[in-house]
Amino acid sequence: MRLNLQTTAFIFPGQGSQTVGMGKDLAAQYSIAKQTFEEADSILGFSLSKLMMEGAADVLNDTINTQPALFVHSLASYRAFSYLYPDLKPAALAGHSLGELSALAIAGAFSFEDGLRLVRKRAELMKRAGEIAPGGMAAILNLDIPALDKVCAEASTYEEPVQVANDNCPGQVVISGSKPAVERAMAGAKSAGAKRALPLAVSIAAHSALMAPIQQEWNEAVAAANFSALQIPVIGNVHALPLADESAARADIIAQMQSRVRWTESVQYLVSSGINTFVEVGTGTVLGGLVKRIADGMTILPLGNPQDFSVLE
């Protein structure tokens, strides 16, 4: 099919989309992708590409590896697209959590190397936060945001907070915080009418106040990175609106550490702006599935394996 780029947004996945073998076929098919993986290995000083393509799942699923892996696969996929279609650019970009940094790299906010170093730092800091202040996350099904905000407020104490972390799509919201508070909120959500409350297999309370111990170090890392003007509009996670400039981009990924990912609102904003096609760049089809539940009638395409590119021709 031929894409109408004026009505197409490229979207970038976050944690949970990773899988062993990611990027292997892409690197075999496109030299630009292979070069991207080799560049990442050189920057990081170890073979991330081997870990992605052949490694053990438990090592790939360690957040310090997961985040760079997703970033690199997304960038390699987009570089292959740009090589094949050098004159084509999407109308807008958005990424879920870690994916926002992938989107910003594509938009030209920072270089591949600076972006990868920032992503690796983010992953290291989030892992450390999970060690300093272990927490939990849970998926809540079929309870609306206002009701869940109320449940979280009632389940929280000063020492044990819990909050909405990911507004993924109508009927699927993730909460995050201290384990006792998450457990109280799961019970409260069921009492309030949630269909299910499912604990997630994580020890990191992402997008919650439990990230506070590493916030200052993250702020400093973002401040030290070289940012440039955005060449393509990026919808930020924190406000679900376009980031006006590089200072807004910095502020968004700083605030994102303890703020909810407003994915439902981000997709709704894009649709209201005339977007009718979403291309998920990198690993998996998680975001495409969420888009289907947010907006009717959208065209959704993956772009991470060689066969995906043939559909665009």
C-alpha positions as CSV (number, residue, x, y, z in Angstrom):
1,M,0.0,0.0,0.0
2,R,1.1,3.6,-0.6
3,L,1.2,5.6,2.6
4,N,-0.2,9.1,2.7
5,L,2.4,10.6,5.0
6,Q,0.3,13.7,5.7
7,T,-2.2,11.6,7.6
8,T,0.4,9.1,9.1
9,A,1.9,9.1,12.5
10,F,4.9,6.8,13.5
11,I,4.7,5.4,17.0
12,F,7.4,3.9,19.1
13,P,7.1,1.1,21.7
14,G,8.2,0.9,25.3
15,Q,9.0,-1.9,27.7
16,G,7.0,-5.0,27.3
17,S,7.4,-5.2,23.5
18,Q,10.9,-6.7,23.6
19,T,11.6,-10.3,22.4
20,V,14.7,-12.3,21.7
21,G,15.5,-12.2,18.0
22,M,14.4,-8.6,17.7
23,G,16.2,-6.9,14.8
24,K,17.9,-10.0,13.5
25,D,16.1,-10.3,10.2
26,L,16.2,-6.5,9.7
27,A,20.0,-6.4,10.1
28,A,20.3,-9.3,7.7
29,Q,18.2,-7.6,5.0
30,Y,19.4,-4.0,5.3
31,S,23.0,-2.9,5.7
32,I,21.9,0.5,7.2
33,A,20.1,-1.5,10.0
34,K,23.2,-3.7,10.5
35,Q,25.4,-0.6,10.7
36,T,23.0,0.9,13.3
37,F,23.3,-2.2,15.5
38,E,27.1,-2.2,15.2
39,E,27.2,1.5,16.0
40,A,25.1,0.8,19.2
41,D,27.5,-2.0,20.2
42,S,30.5,0.4,19.8
43,I,28.8,3.2,21.8
44,L,27.8,0.9,24.7
45,G,31.0,-1.1,24.7
46,F,29.3,-4.5,24.6
47,S,27.3,-6.5,22.0
48,L,23.8,-5.3,22.6
49,S,22.9,-6.6,19.2
50,K,23.9,-10.2,20.1
51,L,21.9,-10.0,23.3
52,M,18.9,-8.8,21.3
53,M,19.2,-11.3,18.5
54,E,20.5,-14.4,20.4
55,G,20.6,-13.7,24.1
56,A,18.7,-15.2,27.1
57,A,15.3,-13.7,27.6
58,D,15.9,-12.9,31.3
59,V,19.0,-10.9,30.4
60,L,17.1,-9.0,27.6
61,N,14.2,-8.4,30.1
62,D,16.5,-6.7,32.5
63,T,15.5,-3.0,32.2
64,I,19.1,-1.8,31.7
65,N,19.1,-3.9,28.4
66,T,15.5,-3.7,27.5
67,Q,15.4,0.1,27.1
68,P,18.4,0.4,24.8
69,A,17.3,-2.6,22.8
70,L,13.9,-1.1,22.0
71,F,15.5,2.2,21.2
72,V,18.1,0.7,18.8
73,H,15.6,-1.5,17.0
74,S,13.2,1.5,16.5
75,L,16.1,3.6,15.1
76,A,17.4,0.9,12.9
77,S,13.9,0.3,11.5
78,Y,13.4,4.1,10.8
79,R,16.8,4.4,9.2
80,A,15.9,1.5,6.9
81,F,12.7,3.3,6.0
82,S,14.5,6.6,5.3
83,Y,17.0,4.8,3.1
84,L,14.3,3.2,1.0
85,Y,12.1,6.3,1.0
86,P,14.5,9.3,1.5
87,D,11.9,12.0,0.7
88,L,9.2,10.7,3.1
89,K,8.5,11.9,6.6
90,P,5.5,11.2,8.8
91,A,3.2,14.0,9.9
92,A,3.8,13.3,13.6
93,L,5.6,11.0,16.1
94,A,4.7,9.6,19.5
95,G,6.2,7.0,21.8
96,H,5.0,5.1,24.8
97,S,7.3,5.8,27.8
98,L,10.8,4.8,26.7
99,G,9.4,5.1,23.1
100,E,9.2,8.9,23.6
101,L,13.0,9.1,23.5
102,S,13.0,7.0,20.2
103,A,10.5,9.5,18.8
104,L,12.6,12.5,19.9
105,A,15.7,10.9,18.2
106,I,13.8,10.5,15.0
107,A,12.6,14.1,15.2
108,G,16.2,15.2,15.4
109,A,16.1,16.4,19.1
110,F,19.4,14.6,19.7
111,S,21.8,12.3,17.8
112,F,21.6,8.5,17.8
113,E,24.7,8.4,20.1
114,D,23.4,11.0,22.6
115,G,20.0,9.4,22.6
116,L,21.4,5.9,23.2
117,R,23.5,7.1,26.1
118,L,20.5,8.9,27.6
119,V,18.4,5.8,27.2
120,R,21.0,3.6,28.9
121,K,21.3,6.1,31.7
122,R,17.5,6.2,32.1
123,A,17.5,2.4,32.3
124,E,20.3,2.3,34.9
125,L,18.6,4.9,37.0
126,M,15.2,3.2,36.9
127,K,16.8,-0.1,37.9
128,R,18.6,1.6,40.8
129,A,15.3,3.3,41.9
130,G,13.7,-0.2,42.0
131,E,16.5,-1.4,44.3
132,I,16.3,1.7,46.6
133,A,12.5,1.7,46.7
134,P,11.1,-1.6,45.5
135,G,7.6,-1.2,44.2
136,G,5.0,-2.9,42.0
137,M,2.6,-2.3,39.1
138,A,-0.7,-3.7,38.2
139,A,-3.1,-3.7,35.2
140,I,-6.6,-2.6,36.0
141,L,-9.3,-3.7,33.4
142,N,-12.6,-1.9,32.8
143,L,-12.4,0.9,35.3
144,D,-12.4,4.5,34.1
145,I,-9.6,7.0,35.0
146,P,-11.6,9.2,37.4
147,A,-12.7,6.2,39.4
148,L,-9.2,4.7,39.5
149,D,-7.7,8.1,40.5
150,K,-10.1,8.0,43.5
151,V,-9.2,4.4,44.3
152,C,-5.4,5.3,44.2
153,A,-5.9,8.3,46.4
154,E,-7.7,6.3,49.0
155,A,-5.1,3.5,48.9
156,S,-2.2,5.9,49.2
157,T,-0.4,7.0,52.3
158,Y,2.6,9.4,52.6
159,E,5.0,6.5,52.9
160,E,3.1,4.2,50.6
161,P,1.9,6.0,47.4
162,V,0.2,4.5,44.4
163,Q,-1.0,6.3,41.2
164,V,-2.1,5.8,37.6
165,A,1.1,5.2,35.6
166,N,-0.1,4.3,32.1
167,D,-3.4,5.3,30.6
168,N,-3.0,2.8,27.8
169,C,-6.5,2.6,26.3
170,P,-10.1,2.6,27.5
171,G,-10.4,-0.4,29.7
172,Q,-6.7,-0.9,30.3
173,V,-4.9,1.2,32.8
174,V,-1.7,0.4,34.8
175,I,-1.1,1.6,38.4
176,S,2.3,1.9,40.0
177,G,3.7,2.5,43.5
178,S,4.6,0.8,46.7
179,K,3.6,-2.9,46.8
180,P,1.2,-2.6,49.8
181,A,-0.5,0.4,48.2
182,V,-0.7,-1.3,44.9
183,E,-2.4,-4.3,46.6
184,R,-4.8,-2.0,48.4
185,A,-5.6,-0.3,45.1
186,M,-6.2,-3.6,43.4
187,A,-8.7,-4.6,46.0
188,G,-10.3,-1.1,45.8
189,A,-10.5,-1.2,42.1
190,K,-12.3,-4.6,42.2
191,S,-14.8,-3.2,44.7
192,A,-15.3,-0.1,42.5
193,G,-16.3,-2.4,39.6
194,A,-13.0,-3.3,37.8
195,K,-13.3,-6.5,35.7
196,R,-9.8,-7.6,36.7
197,A,-6.7,-6.4,38.6
198,L,-3.6,-8.2,37.6
199,P,-0.2,-7.7,39.2
200,L,2.7,-7.2,36.7
201,A,6.0,-9.1,37.0
202,V,8.1,-6.1,37.8
203,S,10.0,-4.7,40.8
204,I,10.2,-1.2,39.4
205,A,7.4,1.3,40.1
206,A,7.8,3.2,36.8
207,H,6.0,6.6,36.3
208,S,5.4,6.9,40.1
209,A,6.7,8.8,43.1
210,L,9.0,5.9,43.8
211,M,11.3,7.2,41.0
212,A,12.0,10.3,43.2
213,P,15.4,9.0,44.5
214,I,16.9,9.1,41.0
215,Q,15.0,12.1,39.7
216,Q,17.8,14.7,40.3
217,E,20.4,12.5,38.6
218,W,18.1,12.1,35.6
219,N,17.4,15.8,35.5
220,E,21.2,16.4,35.3
221,A,21.6,13.8,32.5
222,V,18.9,15.4,30.4
223,A,20.3,18.9,31.1
224,A,23.8,17.7,30.0
225,A,22.6,16.1,26.7
226,N,22.8,18.1,23.5
227,F,19.3,18.9,22.2
228,S,18.3,20.5,18.8
229,A,15.1,21.8,17.3
230,L,12.5,19.1,16.5
231,Q,12.1,18.5,12.7
232,I,8.9,16.5,13.1
233,P,6.1,17.2,15.7
234,V,6.3,14.8,18.7
235,I,3.4,14.3,21.0
236,G,4.7,14.2,24.6
237,N,3.6,11.7,27.2
238,V,3.0,14.1,30.1
239,H,0.5,16.5,28.5
240,A,-0.5,14.5,25.3
241,L,0.3,17.6,23.2
242,P,3.0,18.5,20.7
243,L,6.3,19.5,22.2
244,A,6.9,23.1,21.1
245,D,10.7,23.1,21.1
246,E,13.8,21.4,22.6
247,S,13.2,22.9,26.1
248,A,9.7,21.4,26.0
249,A,11.2,18.1,25.0
250,R,13.7,18.2,27.9
251,A,10.9,19.1,30.4
252,D,8.7,16.3,29.2
253,I,11.1,13.5,29.5
254,I,12.2,14.8,32.9
255,A,8.6,15.0,34.2
256,Q,7.7,11.7,32.5
257,M,9.8,9.8,35.2
258,Q,7.1,10.3,37.8
259,S,4.1,11.2,35.6
260,R,1.5,9.1,33.9
261,V,1.9,8.1,30.3
262,R,-1.2,9.7,28.6
263,W,-1.3,7.3,25.7
264,T,-5.1,7.3,25.2
265,E,-5.1,11.1,25.0
266,S,-2.0,11.2,22.8
267,V,-3.7,9.0,20.2
268,Q,-7.0,10.9,20.5
269,Y,-5.0,14.2,19.8
270,L,-3.4,12.7,16.7
271,V,-6.7,11.4,15.4
272,S,-8.3,14.8,16.0
273,S,-5.4,16.3,14.0
274,G,-6.3,14.3,11.0
275,I,-4.1,11.2,11.5
276,N,-5.7,8.0,10.2
277,T,-2.7,5.7,9.9
278,F,-0.3,4.6,12.6
279,V,3.0,2.8,11.8
280,E,4.5,1.0,14.8
281,V,8.3,1.3,14.4
282,G,10.5,-1.3,16.0
283,T,9.5,-4.3,18.0
284,G,6.1,-5.8,18.3
285,T,2.5,-4.7,17.8
286,V,1.5,-3.7,21.3
287,L,0.8,-0.1,20.5
288,G,-1.2,-0.9,17.4
289,G,-3.5,-3.0,19.5
290,L,-4.0,-0.1,21.9
291,V,-4.7,2.3,19.0
292,K,-7.5,-0.1,17.8
293,R,-9.1,0.2,21.2
294,I,-8.8,4.0,21.3
295,A,-10.0,5.0,17.8
296,D,-12.2,3.2,15.2
297,G,-11.2,2.9,11.5
298,M,-7.5,3.5,11.8
299,T,-5.0,1.8,9.5
300,I,-2.3,0.2,11.7
301,L,1.0,-1.2,10.3
302,P,4.1,-2.7,11.9
303,L,7.6,-1.6,10.7
304,G,10.3,-3.7,12.3
305,N,10.9,-6.7,10.1
306,P,11.8,-7.0,6.3
307,Q,8.3,-8.2,5.4
308,D,6.8,-5.1,6.9
309,F,8.7,-2.9,4.4
310,S,7.4,-4.9,1.4
311,V,3.8,-3.9,2.4
312,L,4.7,-0.2,1.9
313,E,6.0,-0.6,-1.7
